[in-house]
């Protein structure tokens, strides 16, 4: 691993010099390619340098622990050794993850689908809370969100909401949000103050470009009809809603949020391509096999990857045994700690499988 990291640092220094070369700066394509490579190398090199500092600090702490005669100072040095050993182990895991071949899907934008599961109106309200949580996280990341299709509940939640998130490495950060999400709290509809358990499901699909999935017109059945949702008089009096059926797979996508039939068709095609890409990915890669089935789940209370307990302000991520007591901040979009834990765990599993 050390040889690979030292090679990355050498390349980092080479690219850094090339970016200041007048011959390169005048070639926009070459400059753009090198800038992208430099950005990717920067993360690895900075972490590698931090890792080397940790190795140096650990050695000093170990030497101090062995040489120190005073009991209290010796104990402090030993505590420092334990802290640094843990940090070094985490740093090594991250470095190994960064050295692994990058999933070509990681840089893609996503289509996220959130659906209310068990729990009636409360489940729909929770689906709305999840939607707000992800869009607030996207705001912090300066990603762009666009609603593609939404079905609201009577109290302002969502029976279903499908939206896109576009930005840098969106899929790589949000891909592990897929699955069943369970909430425990007192619903606004509960008069006796009893805690209720409800559920919602989240699916994260890498957004497909037209070149990723070629759809033939003969394979598509396109129906237009009047919208049944909100959106103004013209929406409900014209055939603006679009339903597209992909005949070979039976995949159906409906979009009726826009007043324009053309805009609804464009959005529906975007979702359709992403669903088809996901299905093709399942067949090609064992690591992503049965992705949509695993992501969506049944919506039942027992089918969950994460639990949100509002009375205790507690979040439990069941896949990595992570418990946090800052649920209020998480619901406001602070997802970094959860995402980091999930990514490190996924990288560790891939490393274990490759050895």
N, C-alpha and C positions, 0 to 999 in steps of 0.2 A: 504494500500500500504506500509505503514511504517513497519508493521510486516513482510511482504514478503521480503522487502529490508534488514531488520536486519537479517532475516534467511539466506539470500544470503551471507551476510558478515560473519556470523558464519561459513557457509559452506566453504567460501573462505579461512578462517583461518585454517580450518580443512584440506583442500586439500593441502594448502601450507606446513603444517607440514608433511603430508603423503608423499609428493614429496621428502622430505629429509630423509625419512625412508629407511634404507638399504634393508629391506625386500621388499619394493616396487620397488626400483631402479633396483633390479636384475630381476624383473618380467616385461619384456618388454611390454607385452600386457596391464597389469595393469597400468604401468607407462605412456603408451601412452594415455590410456583412461583418467587418472587423469590430464595429461598435457592439453588435449583438454578441459576438464571441467574447469580447472584453467584459461585457456585463455578466455573462455566464461564468467566466473564469473568476471574476472578482469575488463572488460568493465563496467559491472553493478556497481561493488563496487567502482571503481574510480569515476564514475558519481555520485553515492550516496554520497560519501565523499565530492565531490565538491558542491553538492546540500546542504549538511548540513552547509558547510562554507558560502554559499549564505544566508541561513536562519539566521545564526549568524550575518553576515555583514548587512543584512536588518534590523534586530532588532536594531543594534547599530546606523544605519543611521536614523531610525525612532525616537529613543530616542534623538538623537542629534537635529533632526528637531524640536522636541517638546520643548527641553530645551534651544536651542539657542535663544538669545535675539537680536543679531545683524542681521539686515535685510538681508544683503548680504550673510552672512554665513548660515542663515536659508534657503535662496533660493537655495544655493548650496547643502545643505543637502536634501532638497526636490527633487532636480534633481537627486541626488544620489539614493534616495528611488525609484523613477520612473524607473531608469536604472536597479536597482537590482530586482525590481518586475517583469520587463520584462524578465530578465535573469532567474529568479526563475520559471516563468511560462513555459519558453522554456525547462528548465531542467526537470520540472515535466512531460512535454509531452514526452520527450525522455525516462525518466524512465518508464513511463507507457507503452511505446512501447516496451522496453526491457523486461518487465515483461509478455508481451503477449506471448502465445504459438508460438513457432517458426515455420514458414512455412517449411515443409520438403524439399521444392524445393530450398530454399534460398542458401544452401551450394553448389548447383550444378554449374557446368560449363555451358556455353551457346553456342548456335548456333545463330549468328546474321545474318540477311538477310537485305541488303539495296538495294532498287530498285529505279531507276529514275522514276519520275512521269511526271506531266505536265511541259513542258518547253524544250523538245527536247534535243539538245546537252548541253545546259546550265544545265538542270536537271541532266544529266549524270555527268557533272563536279562537281556539288554540291554533288551528291552521293559519288564521289571520295573524296571530302573534308570531308564528314561525316565519311567515312572509315578511313581516316588519323586521324581524331579527336579521334575516339574510340581506334585506335591502339596506339596512343600516350598516352592516358589515361591509357591503359593497361601496357605500358612500365613503367610508373611511379609506378603503382601498382605491377610491376614485375610479371604480368600475361603473359601467353604464347598465342600467336595468330597463327592461321594456316588457310590459304585460302583453302576453300573446292571447290568452284566453282566461276568463274568470267567471265563476258562478258564485254569487254572494248568497249568504244565508239571511234570514229575516233580521237577525240582530247585528249584522255588519261583519260577520266572519266570512269564511270562504268554504263552500262545499268543495271547490276545486279552484286552484289558480296555477296557471302555467306562464312562466316568464323567462326571458333570456337575461344572462349576465355576461357582459363583454368587457375584457380587460386583459392585463398581463397574467398569464398562468392561472386563469380562473379554475379550470378543471383540476389542476394538480392540487389546489387548496381545498376545493369543495367536494371532490369526488367521494370522500368518506362520510358525507352527510346523508347518504342514501340509507333508507331503512325506516323502521317503525319508531316513532317518537311518542312517548307516553307522558301525560301531564297529570299531576295530582294537586287539586286545589278546590276551593269552594266556588262553584259556578255562580254566575250572576243570577241564574234562574233558580237557585236553591234557597228556599225561604228559611230552612231550619239550620243553615250553617254547616251542613255536612260536607266533608271532603269527598269529591268524586274523582274517579280515574277515567280519563278519556284518551283517545289516541288520534294521531294523524300520520300519514306516510309521506316520505320525501323520496323523489327519484331525481338523480342528477345524470343528465345525458350530455356527452360531448357534442357541441353543435357541429353539424356536418355542412361543409361547403358544397357547392354544386359539383365540384370536381371529385368530391369524396363519394358521393352517391349519385349515379346517373339514373334518373327516373324517366322511363319511356311513356309518352302520352297514352299509348294503347293499354298500358298497365294501370291507368288511373281512371276512376269513376268520380266525376265532379258534380255535386248537386248544389244548387243554390236555393235559399228559402228565406223567409222573413225572420229577422231576429226576434227572440223572445225576451231579451234582456234589456237593461237600461241603455240609454244612449241618445235619447231625443226622438222626436217625431219621425224624422226621415229614416232612422234605423228600423223602426217598427212598421213602416209602410212601404218599404222597398225590399226587393230580394237581395239583400246585401250579405247575408250569412252564407258561409261556404262549408261544405262537408266534402272531404277528399278521402276516397277509399283506395288503398293500394291493393289491387286485386290478387297479385301473387302471394302476398303475406296476410291479407285480410286486415291490415292496419288501417284504422279510421281516425281521422283528425277533423275536428270541427272548430271553426273560428267565426265569431260574430261580434267582436268588440268594436270594430271599425264601421264607420258609415259607408265606406267604399268597399264594394265587392272585390275590387282588385287588391286593395290592401289586406283584406281578410284572406284572400287566396295566397298572397305572398307570405303572410304569417303562418298559415296552415302548411304550406310547402316547407317552411323552415323547420317546423316541428316534425313533419313527416320524414324529412331527410335524416333528422337526428335520431328518430326512432328506428329507421331502417339501418343507419350506421351502427347503432347499438346492437341490433340483431345480428348484423354481419360480424361485428367484433366478437360476439359471444361464440360464434362458430369457429373463428380463427384463433382465438387466444384462450388457453385453458385458465389463465389467471383471471379472466373476465367472464368466464362461463356462467351462464344463467344470470347475467348482471341485472336485467330488469326484474326478474322474479325475486332475486335477493334484495334488490333495492326497495321495491314497492311493498312486498310483504302482503299480509292479509288485512292489515288495519285493525287486527284484534288486539286487546289489551296485553296479551302475553307475547305478542310479536314485537319486540322493541329493542333498539340499540341504545336508547338513552331515556332517562327519566328526569322530568322537571318537577320538583316538589316545591311549590310556592310557599306553603306554610313554614317550611324550614329554610327557605331561600337556598335550596340545595339542588345541585345538578349531579347526576350520576351517569357517567359514560361507561356502559357495561362491557364494551369490547376490550378496554384497557384498564378496567378497575380504577377509574379516575373519579374522585368525588370533589366537587368544589362547592363552597358556600358563598358564592357571589352570583346567584342566579339572576338577580336584578341587572347586573352589569352584562351578563351573557345575553339576556333578552334585549339589551340595548345595543347588541352587535359586537360585544367583546368575545370573539370566538378563537383568538389566537392560541391560547393555552390548550384548548381542546384539539384544534387542528394540528398543532405541533406534536402532541402526544400520539395522535392517530397516524400521522405520517411517519414518525420514528418507528412505531410498532409495525407498520406495513413494510418499511424498509428492512427491519430486522427479520421479518418473516421471509422476505425475498432472499435475503442474504443466507438465511438458514437453508432455504431450498436449493440455493446454488452451490452450496458447499458439500 
